[in-house]
């Protein structure tokens, strides 16, 4: 019998947009995600976004602003997260992400908001199909876009 998590956890996702207006994404645990992770005790979301991005991609970023929050219930895993999305900019605009946690991430690439919308709208759950990480899918359901984050 699996136990349910009775209290939500806090997660942070870094939304990093390059000079072409594309968002940094990676394939992790079978889903398309952005850099991010758990908020540590006493840490603020901006510091978490910067730390997680550096740990996962080697990119140094500046946290600019909070752009959205999602309520994410992972039914199968019996987990509940409140995910805070933070807009970040790269300190070195020409830097390229590295795959620093290959056991967690297959690699990093840049996708447009339209690419992510298309993946989200066509998701049927078929094997081999690209799927978005639940917090990212929930972000796309909100009335938001990169243009509104600036």
LINTALIN-V952603 format. One line per field, one symbol per residue. ss: DSSP state (@ for helix, = for strand, . for the rest). burial: # if it has 24 or more other ideal C-beta (glycine too) atoms within 12 Angstrom, else .. A space follows every 50 residues. Layout:
ss=???
burial=???
This chain:
ss=........=========.....======..===..===......@@@@@@ @@@@@@@...==============....============.......... ....=======.@@@@@@@@@@.........=.@@@@@@@@....@@@@.
burial=........##########....######..#######.#.....##.### #######.#.#.##..##.#.#.#......##########......#... #...#..####.#..##.##.........###########...#.#..#.
